[in-house]
Amino acid sequence: MPFSDTVMVLASDAPPGLLPARQQMALSLGFHIILACFGVAFPAMMYVVHRRGIVRDDPTALRLVKRWSKASAVLFAIGAVSGTVLSFEMGLLWPGLMGRFGDVLGLPFALEGLSFFSEAIFLGLYLYGWDRMRPRLHLAMLVPMAISGIVGSFCVVAVNSWMNYPTGFTIRDGVLTDVRPWAAMFNPLAWLQFLHMWLGAFLLVGLVVSGVYAAGLLRGRDDAHHRLGFTVPFAFASVAAVIQPFAGHLLGLQVGNKQEAKLAAFELALEPEPGPAPLRLGGFLVDDKVRWALPIPRVGSIIARGTFNGSVPGLETIPRSDWPLVNITHWSFQSMVGIGLLLALVAVVFWAARRRGHDLLSNRWFLRFAVLAGPLAIIALEMGWVATEVGRQPWTVWQVLRTTDAATFNRAIWWTYGGVVVIYVGMTVAAFVVLRSMTRRWRAGEEELPSPYGPAVVAATPARAEPGG
């Protein structure tokens, strides 16, 4: 978007709380989404490792998953704080949204709250259950914990997908009527957008966790503990990485049919292109001209419409007041896609090499990339949300409620924004210090470390193993 249009976002007729509300919401969502991914994906990985420890009587697997449970408790405790902040921010920052559509969005938010408490309960039982519960019953605590994380994330994503495809209500003479909460929650984009997010969660968590053990392997800790700690999460991430481009393409087709301005920004298309349309790699929109882009023939049609001759809408056919921030939308989308394809390629190479007997865990170049893969997955996830949210602007609810009408008029939001920055910086430092301390103590031979939601360490007689387990 040209500079003059960017200035319009901050024009004097906009609510005074619009800019700080946007900044605070972006920070809160960007921070919390990473922790939410661990709630979605980590229990499944823990289940696989824990089950291996029980079925194969593998002490290495049991020691590994016990350490993971301690780390997950720390992350959950921090996520509880950031999630609570977000719940207050929805009403504080966006009274125009919640005041008008609270009846529509109340159901998924209520179910998300119940899911959060359920996850906390079963996480506590799982942490308490070490050496106190029968092995298979203890293992079973991970199942409702994983389900709760998935249900909670679906509810949140359903709200966001509803903002992109609003359904479940009727507006008559400016009054909201005929509210259908279930129809709003299960809107046409809900399942595809959730699938995209669900795969992204496994990709992020799998690569972040495997990257920790890749760093250990680089330092010469080549043992069964580090190899298992790398392989299981990397396997989950690999499956997600290969499926994700297809899920993202299907979601993109649906979004493109509904939100032409977003699609045009993704493709950096100024004029309508009847097809075949090129893919523009890079480039910027400057003074209503596309500059420095590398066009690749026909690929734009494939991405936008799924055919070689599909048409791509142009920004010129859309009122300037309905344009998103084009350059940010374009670059965030391409960054997400580019990183995702790179991670999928590396996953395929790793397992293909392993099938042929090549051990890439002994290759230092691969291990270096595996360490970087976690931050890359985080960047890809964040860029995906930027593309989704910025690309929907200037609408909070697509073609129903503009962001300027949803934001607060309270000028004091700058103070709450500053407070949130302090809180999140503090939690980030605390998480790093605590997790770093835990890893050092584990390497020193300490295993029984305290954790949130867990009991004090007491002497206990190991639970009697079940027959066959």
Residue pairs with C-beta under 8 A, 6 or more apart in sequence:
1 285
1 323
1 324
1 325
1 326
1 327
2 285
2 286
2 287
2 288
5 320
5 323
6 325
9 18
9 19
9 325
9 394
10 18
10 19
14 404
14 407
15 21
15 404
15 407
15 408
15 409
16 409
16 410
16 411
17 93
17 407
17 408
17 409
17 410
17 411
17 413
18 403
18 404
18 407
20 413
20 414
20 416
20 417
21 93
21 94
21 407
21 408
21 413
22 403
22 407
23 417
24 89
24 93
24 413
24 416
24 417
24 420
25 89
25 93
25 94
26 389
27 417
27 420
27 421
27 424
28 82
28 85
28 86
28 89
28 420
28 424
29 86
29 385
29 389
30 382
30 385
31 82
31 424
31 428
32 79
32 82
32 83
32 85
32 86
33 381
33 382
33 385
34 204
34 378
34 381
35 75
35 76
35 78
35 79
35 82
35 83
36 79
36 83
36 152
36 153
36 156
36 201
37 200
37 201
37 204
37 205
37 381
38 72
38 75
38 76
38 79
38 205
39 76
39 79
39 119
39 149
39 152
39 153
40 149
40 150
40 153
40 198
40 201
40 202
40 205
41 201
41 202
41 204
41 205
41 206
41 236
42 68
42 72
42 75
42 205
42 209
43 72
43 142
43 145
43 146
43 149
44 142
44 146
44 202
44 236
45 68
45 205
45 206
45 209
45 232
45 233
45 236
46 65
46 68
46 69
46 72
46 142
47 139
47 142
47 143
47 146
48 232
49 61
49 64
49 65
49 68
49 228
49 232
50 61
50 62
50 65
50 139
50 142
51 139
52 58
52 61
53 59
53 60
53 61
53 62
53 64
53 65
54 62
54 135
54 136
54 139
54 469
55 469
60 224
60 225
60 228
61 228
63 225
63 447
64 225
64 228
64 229
66 130
66 447
67 438
67 442
67 447
68 209
69 126
69 127
69 130
69 451
70 127
70 438
70 449
70 451
70 454
71 435
71 438
72 123
73 123
73 127
73 451
73 452
73 453
73 454
74 431
74 434
74 435
74 438
74 451
74 452
75 431
76 119
76 120
76 123
76 452
76 453
77 452
77 453
78 427
78 430
78 431
80 116
80 120
81 423
81 427
82 424
82 427
83 116
85 420
85 423
87 109
87 113
90 97
90 98
90 109
91 98
92 408
92 413
92 416
93 407
93 408
93 413
94 396
94 406
94 407
94 408
95 406
95 408
96 396
96 401
96 405
96 406
96 407
97 396
97 397
97 401
97 406
98 105
100 176
100 401
101 169
101 176
101 397
101 401
103 176
103 179
103 181
104 162
104 168
104 169
104 176
104 179
104 181
104 184
105 159
105 162
105 184
106 181
107 181
107 182
107 184
107 185
108 155
108 156
108 158
108 159
108 181
108 184
108 185
109 155
109 159
111 151
111 152
111 155
112 151
112 152
112 155
112 156
115 148
115 149
115 151
115 152
115 155
116 148
116 152
118 144
118 148
119 145
119 148
119 149
119 152
120 453
122 141
122 142
122 144
122 145
122 148
123 145
123 453
124 453
124 454
125 133
125 141
126 138
126 141
126 142
126 145
127 451
127 453
127 454
127 455
128 454
128 455
129 137
129 138
129 141
130 138
131 460
131 461
131 462
131 463
132 138
132 460
132 463
133 141
133 463
134 463
134 464
134 466
135 463
135 465
135 466
135 469
136 466
136 469
138 463
150 198
153 194
153 197
153 198
153 201
154 190
154 194
155 185
157 190
157 193
157 194
157 197
158 185
158 186
158 187
158 190
158 194
160 193
160 388
161 187
161 189
161 190
161 193
161 194
162 168
162 184
162 185
162 187
162 189
162 190
162 397
163 392
163 395
163 396
163 397
163 398
164 189
164 193
164 255
164 258
164 259
164 388
164 392
164 398
165 187
165 188
165 189
165 258
165 398
166 184
166 187
166 397
166 398
166 399
166 400
167 180
167 183
167 184
167 187
167 188
168 179
168 180
168 181
168 182
168 183
168 184
168 185
168 187
169 176
169 177
169 178
169 179
169 180
169 184
170 176
170 177
170 178
171 177
171 400
188 254
189 251
189 254
189 255
189 258
192 247
192 250
192 251
192 254
193 251
195 247
195 251
196 244
196 247
196 248
196 251
196 384
199 240
199 243
199 244
199 247
200 240
200 244
200 377
200 380
200 381
200 384
202 236
202 237
202 239
202 240
203 237
203 240
203 241
203 244
203 340
203 343
203 377
203 380
203 381
204 374
204 377
204 378
204 380
204 381
205 233
205 236
205 237
206 233
206 234
206 235
206 236
206 237
206 238
206 240
207 233
207 234
207 237
207 343
207 370
207 373
207 374
207 376
207 377
208 374
208 377
208 378
209 229
209 233
209 374
210 229
210 230
210 231
210 233
210 234
210 237
210 370
210 373
210 374
211 370
211 371
211 372
211 373
211 374
211 375
212 229
212 374
213 226
213 227
213 229
213 230
214 230
214 361
214 367
214 370
214 371
215 367
215 371
216 226
216 229
217 226
217 227
217 230
217 361
217 367
218 364
218 367
218 368
218 371
222 361
222 362
227 361
230 361
230 370
234 347
234 350
234 370
237 343
237 347
237 373
237 377
238 347
238 348
238 350
238 351
241 340
241 343
241 344
241 346
241 347
242 344
242 347
242 348
244 340
244 344
245 337
245 340
245 341
245 344
248 337
248 340
249 303
249 306
252 266
252 303
252 304
253 304
253 305
253 306
255 262
255 263
256 262
256 263
256 266
256 304
256 305
258 398
259 391
259 392
259 398
260 313
260 317
260 318
261 313
261 315
261 318
261 322
261 323
261 324
261 391
262 324
262 329
262 391
262 392
263 269
263 304
263 312
263 313
264 270
264 312
264 313
264 314
264 315
264 318
265 315
265 323
265 324
265 325
265 326
265 329
265 330
265 333
265 391
266 304
266 329
266 330
266 333
266 387
266 391
267 277
267 279
267 280
267 300
267 303
267 304
267 312
267 330
268 280
268 283
268 285
268 290
268 293
268 326
268 330
269 277
269 280
269 300
269 312
269 313
269 314
269 315
270 285
270 288
270 289
270 290
270 314
270 315
270 316
271 314
271 316
272 311
272 312
272 313
272 314
272 316
272 317
273 300
273 311
273 312
273 314
274 311
275 301
275 305
275 307
275 308
275 309
275 310
275 311
275 312
276 297
276 298
276 300
276 301
276 308
276 309
276 310
277 298
277 300
277 301
277 304
277 310
277 311
277 312
278 295
278 296
278 297
278 298
278 299
278 300
279 295
279 296
279 299
279 300
279 303
280 290
280 293
280 294
280 295
280 296
280 300
281 293
281 294
281 295
281 296
281 334
282 292
282 293
282 294
282 334
283 290
283 291
283 292
283 293
283 294
283 330
284 290
284 291
284 292
284 293
284 327
284 330
285 291
285 315
285 326
285 327
285 330
298 308
300 312
301 307
301 308
301 309
301 310
301 311
301 312
302 308
302 310
304 310
304 311
304 312
305 311
305 312
315 323
315 326
321 394
322 394
322 395
324 390
324 391
324 392
324 393
324 394
325 390
325 393
328 386
328 390
329 386
329 387
329 390
329 391
332 383
332 384
332 386
332 387
332 390
333 383
333 387
333 391
335 379
335 380
335 383
336 380
336 381
336 383
336 384
336 387
339 376
339 377
339 379
339 380
339 383
340 380
342 376
343 373
343 376
343 377
343 380
346 369
346 373
349 360
350 360
350 366
353 360
354 360
360 366
361 367
392 398
393 403
394 402
394 403
394 404
395 401
395 402
395 403
396 402
396 403
396 405
396 406
397 406
438 449
441 449
442 449
448 457
450 456
450 457
